[in-house]
Amino acid sequence: MTQPEKHYKISGEDIQELITNMGSCIATDRIVVDGVSIGYMYREVQMEMGILDGAS
């Protein structure tokens, strides 16, 4: 069974990098395809090789 082609709310050409070196994020199809507004976001502590980054 083939998945239907997705039609994203914003084309790849229209996406701009506003802040560099901030990591990545995950957005659902409700946001990127349907265009539903983001209600809230949060950031988790970055882990590097199993150790909290910046921990002493």
Phi and psi in radians as a Rosetta constraint file:
Dihedral C 1 N 2 CA 2 C 2 CIRCULARHARMONIC -1.614 0.35
Dihedral N 2 CA 2 C 2 N 3 CIRCULARHARMONIC 2.443 0.35
Dihedral C 2 N 3 CA 3 C 3 CIRCULARHARMONIC -1.319 0.35
Dihedral N 3 CA 3 C 3 N 4 CIRCULARHARMONIC 2.458 0.35
Dihedral C 3 N 4 CA 4 C 4 CIRCULARHARMONIC -1.165 0.35
Dihedral N 4 CA 4 C 4 N 5 CIRCULARHARMONIC 2.627 0.35
Dihedral C 4 N 5 CA 5 C 5 CIRCULARHARMONIC -1.176 0.35
Dihedral N 5 CA 5 C 5 N 6 CIRCULARHARMONIC 2.356 0.35
Dihedral C 5 N 6 CA 6 C 6 CIRCULARHARMONIC -1.519 0.35
Dihedral N 6 CA 6 C 6 N 7 CIRCULARHARMONIC 2.464 0.35
Dihedral C 6 N 7 CA 7 C 7 CIRCULARHARMONIC -2.003 0.35
Dihedral N 7 CA 7 C 7 N 8 CIRCULARHARMONIC 1.753 0.35
Dihedral C 7 N 8 CA 8 C 8 CIRCULARHARMONIC -1.233 0.35
Dihedral N 8 CA 8 C 8 N 9 CIRCULARHARMONIC 2.564 0.35
Dihedral C 8 N 9 CA 9 C 9 CIRCULARHARMONIC -1.082 0.35
Dihedral N 9 CA 9 C 9 N 10 CIRCULARHARMONIC -0.681 0.35
Dihedral C 9 N 10 CA 10 C 10 CIRCULARHARMONIC -2.105 0.35
Dihedral N 10 CA 10 C 10 N 11 CIRCULARHARMONIC 2.314 0.35
Dihedral C 10 N 11 CA 11 C 11 CIRCULARHARMONIC -1.273 0.35
Dihedral N 11 CA 11 C 11 N 12 CIRCULARHARMONIC 2.741 0.35
Dihedral C 11 N 12 CA 12 C 12 CIRCULARHARMONIC -1.013 0.35
Dihedral N 12 CA 12 C 12 N 13 CIRCULARHARMONIC -0.565 0.35
Dihedral C 12 N 13 CA 13 C 13 CIRCULARHARMONIC -1.206 0.35
Dihedral N 13 CA 13 C 13 N 14 CIRCULARHARMONIC -0.435 0.35
Dihedral C 13 N 14 CA 14 C 14 CIRCULARHARMONIC -1.578 0.35
Dihedral N 14 CA 14 C 14 N 15 CIRCULARHARMONIC -0.079 0.35
Dihedral C 14 N 15 CA 15 C 15 CIRCULARHARMONIC -1.446 0.35
Dihedral N 15 CA 15 C 15 N 16 CIRCULARHARMONIC 2.303 0.35
Dihedral C 15 N 16 CA 16 C 16 CIRCULARHARMONIC -2.095 0.35
Dihedral N 16 CA 16 C 16 N 17 CIRCULARHARMONIC 2.485 0.35
Dihedral C 16 N 17 CA 17 C 17 CIRCULARHARMONIC -1.447 0.35
Dihedral N 17 CA 17 C 17 N 18 CIRCULARHARMONIC 2.021 0.35
Dihedral C 17 N 18 CA 18 C 18 CIRCULARHARMONIC -1.657 0.35
Dihedral N 18 CA 18 C 18 N 19 CIRCULARHARMONIC -0.602 0.35
Dihedral C 18 N 19 CA 19 C 19 CIRCULARHARMONIC -2.319 0.35
Dihedral N 19 CA 19 C 19 N 20 CIRCULARHARMONIC 2.296 0.35
Dihedral C 19 N 20 CA 20 C 20 CIRCULARHARMONIC -1.606 0.35
Dihedral N 20 CA 20 C 20 N 21 CIRCULARHARMONIC 2.719 0.35
Dihedral C 20 N 21 CA 21 C 21 CIRCULARHARMONIC 0.963 0.35
Dihedral N 21 CA 21 C 21 N 22 CIRCULARHARMONIC 0.736 0.35
Dihedral C 21 N 22 CA 22 C 22 CIRCULARHARMONIC -1.886 0.35
Dihedral N 22 CA 22 C 22 N 23 CIRCULARHARMONIC 0.168 0.35
Dihedral C 22 N 23 CA 23 C 23 CIRCULARHARMONIC 1.605 0.35
Dihedral N 23 CA 23 C 23 N 24 CIRCULARHARMONIC -2.522 0.35
Dihedral C 23 N 24 CA 24 C 24 CIRCULARHARMONIC -2.467 0.35
Dihedral N 24 CA 24 C 24 N 25 CIRCULARHARMONIC 3.091 0.35
Dihedral C 24 N 25 CA 25 C 25 CIRCULARHARMONIC -2.573 0.35
Dihedral N 25 CA 25 C 25 N 26 CIRCULARHARMONIC 2.940 0.35
Dihedral C 25 N 26 CA 26 C 26 CIRCULARHARMONIC -2.102 0.35
Dihedral N 26 CA 26 C 26 N 27 CIRCULARHARMONIC 2.295 0.35
Dihedral C 26 N 27 CA 27 C 27 CIRCULARHARMONIC -2.258 0.35
Dihedral N 27 CA 27 C 27 N 28 CIRCULARHARMONIC 2.428 0.35
Dihedral C 27 N 28 CA 28 C 28 CIRCULARHARMONIC -1.385 0.35
Dihedral N 28 CA 28 C 28 N 29 CIRCULARHARMONIC 2.918 0.35
Dihedral C 28 N 29 CA 29 C 29 CIRCULARHARMONIC -1.094 0.35
Dihedral N 29 CA 29 C 29 N 30 CIRCULARHARMONIC -0.479 0.35
Dihedral C 29 N 30 CA 30 C 30 CIRCULARHARMONIC -1.049 0.35
Dihedral N 30 CA 30 C 30 N 31 CIRCULARHARMONIC -0.556 0.35
Dihedral C 30 N 31 CA 31 C 31 CIRCULARHARMONIC -1.515 0.35
Dihedral N 31 CA 31 C 31 N 32 CIRCULARHARMONIC -0.933 0.35
Dihedral C 31 N 32 CA 32 C 32 CIRCULARHARMONIC -1.427 0.35
Dihedral N 32 CA 32 C 32 N 33 CIRCULARHARMONIC -0.427 0.35
Dihedral C 32 N 33 CA 33 C 33 CIRCULARHARMONIC -1.784 0.35
Dihedral N 33 CA 33 C 33 N 34 CIRCULARHARMONIC -0.902 0.35
Dihedral C 33 N 34 CA 34 C 34 CIRCULARHARMONIC -1.391 0.35
Dihedral N 34 CA 34 C 34 N 35 CIRCULARHARMONIC -0.392 0.35
Dihedral C 34 N 35 CA 35 C 35 CIRCULARHARMONIC 1.413 0.35
Dihedral N 35 CA 35 C 35 N 36 CIRCULARHARMONIC 0.366 0.35
Dihedral C 35 N 36 CA 36 C 36 CIRCULARHARMONIC -1.183 0.35
Dihedral N 36 CA 36 C 36 N 37 CIRCULARHARMONIC 2.408 0.35
Dihedral C 36 N 37 CA 37 C 37 CIRCULARHARMONIC -1.132 0.35
Dihedral N 37 CA 37 C 37 N 38 CIRCULARHARMONIC 2.611 0.35
Dihedral C 37 N 38 CA 38 C 38 CIRCULARHARMONIC -1.394 0.35
Dihedral N 38 CA 38 C 38 N 39 CIRCULARHARMONIC 2.151 0.35
Dihedral C 38 N 39 CA 39 C 39 CIRCULARHARMONIC -1.367 0.35
Dihedral N 39 CA 39 C 39 N 40 CIRCULARHARMONIC -0.715 0.35
Dihedral C 39 N 40 CA 40 C 40 CIRCULARHARMONIC -2.811 0.35
Dihedral N 40 CA 40 C 40 N 41 CIRCULARHARMONIC 2.822 0.35
Dihedral C 40 N 41 CA 41 C 41 CIRCULARHARMONIC -2.428 0.35
Dihedral N 41 CA 41 C 41 N 42 CIRCULARHARMONIC 2.746 0.35
Dihedral C 41 N 42 CA 42 C 42 CIRCULARHARMONIC -2.548 0.35
Dihedral N 42 CA 42 C 42 N 43 CIRCULARHARMONIC 2.797 0.35
Dihedral C 42 N 43 CA 43 C 43 CIRCULARHARMONIC -2.026 0.35
Dihedral N 43 CA 43 C 43 N 44 CIRCULARHARMONIC 2.355 0.35
Dihedral C 43 N 44 CA 44 C 44 CIRCULARHARMONIC -1.693 0.35
Dihedral N 44 CA 44 C 44 N 45 CIRCULARHARMONIC 2.691 0.35
Dihedral C 44 N 45 CA 45 C 45 CIRCULARHARMONIC -1.133 0.35
Dihedral N 45 CA 45 C 45 N 46 CIRCULARHARMONIC 2.312 0.35
Dihedral C 45 N 46 CA 46 C 46 CIRCULARHARMONIC -1.287 0.35
Dihedral N 46 CA 46 C 46 N 47 CIRCULARHARMONIC 2.398 0.35
Dihedral C 46 N 47 CA 47 C 47 CIRCULARHARMONIC -1.972 0.35
Dihedral N 47 CA 47 C 47 N 48 CIRCULARHARMONIC 2.404 0.35
Dihedral C 47 N 48 CA 48 C 48 CIRCULARHARMONIC -2.212 0.35
Dihedral N 48 CA 48 C 48 N 49 CIRCULARHARMONIC 2.064 0.35
Dihedral C 48 N 49 CA 49 C 49 CIRCULARHARMONIC 0.927 0.35
Dihedral N 49 CA 49 C 49 N 50 CIRCULARHARMONIC 0.708 0.35
Dihedral C 49 N 50 CA 50 C 50 CIRCULARHARMONIC 1.421 0.35
Dihedral N 50 CA 50 C 50 N 51 CIRCULARHARMONIC 0.018 0.35
Dihedral C 50 N 51 CA 51 C 51 CIRCULARHARMONIC -2.057 0.35
Dihedral N 51 CA 51 C 51 N 52 CIRCULARHARMONIC 2.384 0.35
Dihedral C 51 N 52 CA 52 C 52 CIRCULARHARMONIC -1.024 0.35
Dihedral N 52 CA 52 C 52 N 53 CIRCULARHARMONIC 2.188 0.35
Dihedral C 52 N 53 CA 53 C 53 CIRCULARHARMONIC -1.148 0.35
Dihedral N 53 CA 53 C 53 N 54 CIRCULARHARMONIC 2.241 0.35
Dihedral C 53 N 54 CA 54 C 54 CIRCULARHARMONIC 1.557 0.35
Dihedral N 54 CA 54 C 54 N 55 CIRCULARHARMONIC -0.078 0.35
Dihedral C 54 N 55 CA 55 C 55 CIRCULARHARMONIC -1.358 0.35
Dihedral N 55 CA 55 C 55 N 56 CIRCULARHARMONIC 2.532 0.35
